[in-house]
Amino acid sequence: MKTISASILTTLTLFAPLQLQGQEQSEYLSLRLEMERAIRKGNAFLKTQQEKEGFWAEKETPALTSLVLAAMMRDPGLDYTKAHPPHIEQGFDWLLKQQKDDGGIYVKGLATYNTSSAIMALLARGREEDEPTILKAREFLINQQTDWGNKGTADNKYDGGIGYGGTYAHSDMSNTYLAIEALYHSRQIAKDNKTGKQPELNWKAALNFVSRCQNVESTNDQVTTVAKEDEGGFVYFPGDSKAGERKLADGRTALRSYGSMSYAGLLSLLYADLSPDDKRVKSVLRWLGDNYTLKENPGLGQQGLYYYYHAMTKSLVAAGIDILERPDGSKVDWRKDLGRLLVSNQGKDGSWVNENSRWWENDDILVTSYVVLTLEQLYYSIPE
């Protein structure tokens, strides 16, 4: 099994397969079976929560329905050779009806979040008939990219990023990461499209915005000071961190990095095709290794804990990282630890929920979707 030191990172291999032998293979086989059972129970719970019209949780937030549908479509127990269950088809039928003339898939607000999540659900279904819908939604996301002030100059700190849309117009790391993820995974559909040339995200500008959210002075033109313990991590948007500020010895203040946005930043850097040797990739991996924990969302405690687990899993799997090395030299098999943790804290009814309500995580439908998707990512990243 490959080991990557997060304290002194030298190389990074993207999408490398996990190699297992002997006892290790037996332990992972057992964990895979436990995860498969937990996924099945989680999706069974979600099935019971569907509204008569076909959506889940809130009609005004299609992202919740999208997360549920993506979780159900990736269930290893689903037989893809047969028709999908009626409740899944009903959910997709409802979701498709939410697409607006501008291409976005939303009801009233949070257009980027909802549209990005919907694209990922439709990609999980993998149906050719959905491609025109995906292309329209993809173009909508691209049109949300910010370029205020003088066009093409990145003279505004939000330029290149993407925000919620509507009254929440300025860019942030969370919406940018979700949009980048949806655009990255749908770009082959755009390339194969025969109906006309598709627009593309300005990836250079997007990378510039992402860099402005990272606590690295040499690649971030928006910061004047970074605390040593925050070097490499990410904040919510330039000049703002949900983890607050850190008072430095010289009287200055610096933004604190935190876990969920740092994983979102890592995935964004990878999808922007940065070299593994790039300082931004190395430094965020170093920060993530130094601050690795499953007890909390580093910097935020229990706030956004399951979003953190989900972003962690997607990012580390995409980066091909099997083992994290801590500052004390100990080595962490994060897949095994996270898989066991999530399996162990599933409720009797098959659900998961966060007692901390920040970012809706007291909603058992949202959190159960996060966890099922996380377990599925873990499940498929481990060889049988």
ZAMARGU-4260 file (C-alpha; in steps of 0.2 Angstrom, whole numbers, plus 5000, padded with zeros to 4 digits):
<rodrens>
0) 5000/5000/5000 | 5007/5017/4995 | 5012/5029/5009 | 5011/5048/5007 | 5018/5059/5020
5) 5007/5074/5023 | 5021/5083/5032 | 5035/5082/5018 | 5026/5078/5002 | 5037/5074/4987
10) 5026/5066/4974 | 5007/5063/4971 | 5000/5049/4960 | 4982/5053/4954 | 4970/5039/4953
15) 4982/5026/4959 | 4974/5009/4963 | 4974/5002/4981 | 4985/4986/4982 | 4980/4974/4996
20) 4988/4958/5002 | 4985/4945/5015 | 4977/4950/5031 | 4974/4967/5025 | 4964/4961/5010
25) 4953/4950/5023 | 4950/4965/5034 | 4944/4976/5019 | 4933/4962/5012 | 4924/4962/5029
30) 4923/4981/5029 | 4916/4981/5011 | 4902/4969/5017 | 4898/4980/5032 | 4898/4995/5021
35) 4887/4987/5008 | 4874/4983/5021 | 4874/5000/5028 | 4872/5007/5011 | 4857/4996/5008
40) 4849/5001/5025 | 4853/5020/5021 | 4844/5019/5004 | 4830/5010/5012 | 4827/5023/5024
45) 4828/5037/5011 | 4815/5028/5001 | 4803/5029/5015 | 4805/5048/5015 | 4800/5052/4997
50) 4786/5064/4995 | 4771/5059/4984 | 4776/5071/4970 | 4793/5062/4969 | 4805/5074/4978
55) 4814/5073/4995 | 4814/5084/5010 | 4811/5101/5002 | 4803/5106/4985 | 4812/5122/4985
60) 4829/5113/4986 | 4831/5101/4972 | 4849/5097/4978 | 4842/5087/4992 | 4833/5076/4979
65) 4848/5075/4968 | 4859/5069/4983 | 4847/5055/4987 | 4845/5050/4969 | 4864/5049/4966
70) 4866/5039/4982 | 4853/5027/4976 | 4860/5025/4958 | 4877/5021/4966 | 4871/5007/4977
75) 4881/4991/4974 | 4866/4981/4977 | 4856/4989/4962 | 4854/4978/4947 | 4858/4990/4932
80) 4853/4976/4920 | 4834/4979/4925 | 4823/4994/4925 | 4826/5006/4939 | 4814/5005/4954
85) 4798/5016/4951 | 4803/5028/4966 | 4819/5032/4958 | 4811/5035/4941 | 4798/5046/4949
90) 4812/5056/4958 | 4821/5059/4941 | 4805/5064/4933 | 4802/5077/4946 | 4820/5083/4945
95) 4819/5085/4926 | 4804/5096/4928 | 4814/5109/4938 | 4825/5114/4924 | 4822/5132/4919
100) 4824/5141/4902 | 4841/5147/4907 | 4847/5129/4909 | 4848/5129/4928 | 4839/5116/4939
105) 4832/5125/4953 | 4816/5132/4960 | 4819/5149/4968 | 4837/5151/4974 | 4854/5142/4977
110) 4854/5140/4959 | 4872/5134/4958 | 4871/5122/4972 | 4855/5114/4965 | 4861/5113/4947
115) 4878/5106/4951 | 4870/5092/4962 | 4857/5089/4949 | 4870/5086/4936 | 4879/5074/4947
120) 4863/5064/4949 | 4859/5063/4931 | 4877/5058/4927 | 4875/5044/4940 | 4860/5038/4930
125) 4870/5037/4915 | 4856/5039/4902 | 4859/5046/4885 | 4842/5054/4885 | 4848/5065/4899
130) 4863/5073/4890 | 4853/5088/4882 | 4847/5092/4900 | 4865/5090/4906 | 4872/5101/4893
135) 4860/5115/4896 | 4863/5114/4915 | 4882/5114/4911 | 4881/5130/4901 | 4871/5138/4915
140) 4885/5134/4928 | 4898/5141/4916 | 4888/5157/4915 | 4888/5159/4933 | 4907/5162/4933
145) 4911/5179/4940 | 4921/5192/4930 | 4917/5209/4938 | 4926/5225/4934 | 4937/5225/4919
150) 4934/5209/4909 | 4948/5196/4909 | 4959/5205/4922 | 4954/5196/4938 | 4954/5214/4946
155) 4940/5209/4958 | 4944/5196/4972 | 4929/5186/4967 | 4933/5184/4949 | 4934/5167/4942
160) 4924/5159/4955 | 4906/5154/4956 | 4893/5159/4970 | 4875/5153/4975 | 4868/5165/4962
165) 4854/5177/4963 | 4856/5189/4978 | 4871/5179/4984 | 4881/5184/4969 | 4899/5184/4975
170) 4910/5168/4973 | 4914/5156/4987 | 4924/5140/4988 | 4910/5128/4992 | 4899/5133/4976
175) 4915/5134/4965 | 4920/5117/4971 | 4903/5109/4967 | 4902/5118/4950 | 4919/5112/4946
180) 4916/5094/4950 | 4900/5094/4940 | 4908/5102/4925 | 4923/5091/4926 | 4913/5075/4926
185) 4902/5081/4912 | 4915/5088/4901 | 4916/5072/4890 | 4897/5074/4886 | 4901/5092/4880
190) 4916/5086/4870 | 4905/5072/4861 | 4890/5084/4858 | 4886/5085/4840 | 4873/5098/4841
195) 4885/5113/4842 | 4900/5120/4851 | 4898/5120/4869 | 4905/5134/4880 | 4919/5130/4893
200) 4923/5136/4910 | 4938/5148/4911 | 4948/5136/4920 | 4963/5148/4922 | 4952/5161/4930
205) 4944/5147/4941 | 4961/5141/4947 | 4965/5159/4951 | 4950/5161/4962 | 4953/5144/4971
210) 4971/5150/4974 | 4964/5166/4982 | 4955/5155/4995 | 4971/5146/5000 | 4983/5151/5014
215) 4998/5152/5003 | 5006/5169/5001 | 5016/5166/4986 | 5001/5160/4975 | 4988/5171/4983
220) 4988/5189/4979 | 4974/5193/4992 | 4983/5189/5008 | 4997/5198/5017 | 5000/5186/5031
225) 4997/5168/5035 | 5000/5159/5051 | 5012/5144/5050 | 4998/5132/5057 | 4986/5138/5043
230) 4999/5137/5028 | 4991/5127/5014 | 4973/5126/5020 | 4958/5134/5013 | 4945/5147/5018
235) 4927/5151/5012 | 4931/5165/5001 | 4945/5178/5000 | 4945/5188/5016 | 4932/5177/5025
240) 4934/5160/5035 | 4920/5152/5044 | 4934/5146/5056 | 4937/5165/5060 | 4954/5173/5063
245) 4970/5170/5072 | 4979/5184/5081 | 4997/5184/5078 | 5011/5189/5089 | 5015/5205/5080
250) 4997/5211/5082 | 4991/5206/5064 | 4977/5194/5061 | 4976/5180/5049 | 4962/5169/5042
255) 4961/5151/5050 | 4960/5137/5038 | 4947/5123/5041 | 4944/5105/5035 | 4929/5105/5024
260) 4935/5119/5013 | 4953/5112/5012 | 4946/5096/5005 | 4935/5106/4993 | 4951/5116/4988
265) 4961/5100/4985 | 4948/5092/4974 | 4946/5109/4964 | 4965/5109/4962 | 4965/5091/4955
270) 4951/5094/4943 | 4959/5110/4937 | 4973/5098/4931 | 4987/5105/4942 | 5003/5095/4943
275) 5006/5084/4958 | 5022/5094/4961 | 5013/5111/4962 | 5016/5120/4978 | 4997/5122/4980
280) 4994/5104/4980 | 5008/5099/4991 | 5004/5112/5004 | 4986/5108/5006 | 4990/5089/5007
285) 5003/5094/5021 | 4990/5104/5030 | 4977/5090/5029 | 4989/5077/5035 | 4994/5088/5050
290) 4976/5092/5054 | 4968/5075/5051 | 4955/5069/5062 | 4938/5060/5061 | 4932/5068/5078
295) 4927/5085/5070 | 4928/5096/5055 | 4945/5104/5059 | 4943/5122/5064 | 4924/5120/5065
300) 4921/5106/5078 | 4904/5097/5074 | 4898/5110/5061 | 4897/5103/5044 | 4905/5086/5050
305) 4897/5075/5037 | 4900/5087/5022 | 4918/5086/5028 | 4918/5067/5028 | 4910/5067/5010
310) 4923/5080/5003 | 4937/5071/5012 | 4933/5055/5004 | 4931/5062/4986 | 4947/5072/4987
315) 4958/5058/4994 | 4952/5045/4982 | 4954/5057/4968 | 4972/5060/4974 | 4976/5042/4975
320) 4981/5044/4994 | 4979/5027/5003 | 4989/5032/5019 | 4991/5048/5028 | 5007/5051/5039
325) 5004/5062/5054 | 5017/5074/5061 | 5021/5062/5075 | 5026/5048/5062 | 5010/5038/5064
330) 5002/5031/5049 | 4983/5033/5046 | 4973/5021/5035 | 4959/5034/5033 | 4948/5023/5022
335) 4947/5009/5035 | 4945/5022/5050 | 4931/5032/5041 | 4922/5017/5035 | 4921/5009/5052
340) 4916/5025/5060 | 4901/5028/5048 | 4895/5010/5049 | 4895/5010/5068 | 4885/5026/5070
345) 4871/5022/5058 | 4854/5023/5067 | 4842/5008/5069 | 4831/5015/5055 | 4846/5016/5043
350) 4848/5035/5045 | 4862/5046/5050 | 4861/5064/5057 | 4871/5077/5065 | 4866/5085/5082
355) 4874/5101/5076 | 4861/5110/5065 | 4874/5121/5055 | 4872/5120/5036 | 4856/5109/5038
360) 4865/5094/5045 | 4851/5091/5058 | 4841/5085/5042 | 4842/5066/5042 | 4839/5065/5023
365) 4853/5077/5019 | 4866/5068/5031 | 4860/5051/5026 | 4863/5055/5008 | 4880/5062/5012
370) 4885/5046/5021 | 4878/5034/5009 | 4888/5043/4995 | 4903/5043/5006 | 4902/5024/5009
375) 4899/5021/4991 | 4915/5030/4986 | 4925/5020/4999 | 4917/5004/4993 | 4921/5006/4975
380) 4939/5013/4979 | 4944/4996/4987 | 4948/4982/4976 | 4937/4966/4978
</rodrens>
